[in-house]
Amino acid sequence: MLSLSRPKKNRQVLCSPDSLYFKPRAIPLRALEETVLADDELESLRLADLYGLYHKEAAVRMQISRQTFGNILKSGRKKVADALVNGKAIRIQCEAFSNAFICDDCAHIWKFEDLAGRPDACPHCSGEKIYPLPL
């Protein structure tokens, strides 16, 4: 059957979590069912629920339409709710990142030469909301 859907558009994802797994306490990971949260779903949760942005503004930041943002957010919320209610582990599926970073406060982009580490603050404005840029 021929698929008539459009190809998936690249999304601007700046979220880089410190942890890639979350699970219920005192249950081994091997004993849990797993829910996979895509990096764009995590980014939509971050922008809408953590930062409280309106869908239109968040969609602009992710470089997608408002409707696509709403669909991604709905999918992410459903996965998180399913994991919480049904006691599942959440695995965050992230794409590879480069050693270039962007500041969420001033939009300054720079390369961080210490490949083993991560910068603590933006060299331009000292902001602490910094994220790696995807490869």
C-alpha positions in Angstrom: 0.0 0.0 0.0 1.3 3.4 -1.0 1.7 5.9 1.9 0.5 9.4 1.1 1.7 10.9 4.4 4.3 13.7 4.2 7.8 12.9 5.5 8.6 13.8 9.1 9.9 17.4 9.3 13.1 18.0 11.4 12.2 19.5 14.8 14.3 21.8 16.9 14.9 19.9 20.1 17.1 21.6 22.7 16.3 19.4 25.7 19.1 17.1 26.9 18.1 15.3 30.0 20.6 14.2 32.6 18.8 10.9 33.0 17.4 8.7 30.2 15.4 6.3 32.4 12.8 6.8 35.1 11.2 3.9 36.9 9.1 3.1 39.9 11.2 2.7 43.1 12.3 -0.8 44.4 11.4 -2.7 41.2 14.2 -3.9 38.9 14.2 -2.4 35.5 14.2 -5.8 33.9 10.9 -6.6 35.6 9.1 -3.5 34.2 7.3 -2.8 31.0 8.9 0.2 29.2 7.4 3.3 27.6 9.6 5.1 25.1 9.3 8.9 25.1 10.8 10.5 22.0 13.1 13.5 22.3 10.5 15.7 20.5 7.8 14.6 23.0 10.1 15.5 25.9 10.9 18.9 24.3 7.1 19.6 23.9 6.5 18.7 27.6 9.4 20.9 28.6 8.1 23.9 26.6 4.4 23.6 27.4 4.3 22.1 30.9 7.6 23.2 32.5 8.0 26.6 30.9 4.2 27.2 30.4 4.5 28.4 26.8 1.5 28.7 24.6 1.4 26.1 21.8 2.0 28.8 19.1 5.2 30.1 20.8 6.4 26.5 21.6 5.8 25.4 18.0 7.9 28.4 16.7 10.7 27.3 19.0 10.5 23.7 17.7 10.2 25.0 14.1 7.0 23.1 13.5 3.3 24.0 13.1 1.1 24.6 16.1 -1.1 21.6 15.2 2.0 19.3 15.0 3.2 20.7 18.3 -0.2 19.8 19.8 -0.1 16.3 18.4 3.4 15.7 19.8 2.5 17.1 23.2 -0.7 15.0 23.4 1.4 11.8 22.5 4.0 12.7 25.2 1.4 13.4 27.9 -0.4 10.1 27.1 2.9 8.1 27.4 3.9 9.7 30.7 0.4 9.2 32.1 0.4 5.6 31.0 3.8 5.0 32.7 2.7 6.7 36.0 -0.7 5.0 36.2 0.5 1.5 35.1 3.9 1.5 36.8 6.0 1.4 33.7 9.6 2.6 33.2 10.1 5.6 30.9 13.0 5.6 28.5 13.9 8.8 26.8 15.1 8.3 23.3 17.5 11.0 22.4 19.3 11.7 19.1 23.1 12.2 19.0 24.4 15.7 20.0 27.4 17.6 18.9 29.8 19.7 21.0 28.0 22.9 20.0 25.6 24.4 22.5 22.8 27.1 22.4 21.7 29.3 25.2 17.9 29.3 25.7 18.1 32.8 27.2 20.1 34.7 24.6 20.2 32.2 21.7 24.0 32.4 21.6 25.6 29.4 19.9 29.2 28.2 20.6 31.4 25.2 20.6 32.5 23.7 23.9 36.0 22.2 23.4 35.9 19.9 26.4 34.3 16.9 24.7 34.1 15.0 28.0 32.1 17.6 29.8 29.3 20.1 29.5 29.4 23.9 30.0 27.9 25.3 33.2 26.8 28.6 31.8 26.6 30.6 28.5 29.8 32.5 27.9 27.8 35.4 26.4 25.1 36.0 29.1 26.0 33.6 31.9 22.6 32.0 31.5 22.3 28.4 32.8 19.6 27.2 30.4 22.0 25.7 27.8 21.4 22.8 25.5 23.5 20.8 23.0 22.7 21.1 19.4 22.0 17.9 17.5 24.6 16.6 15.0 
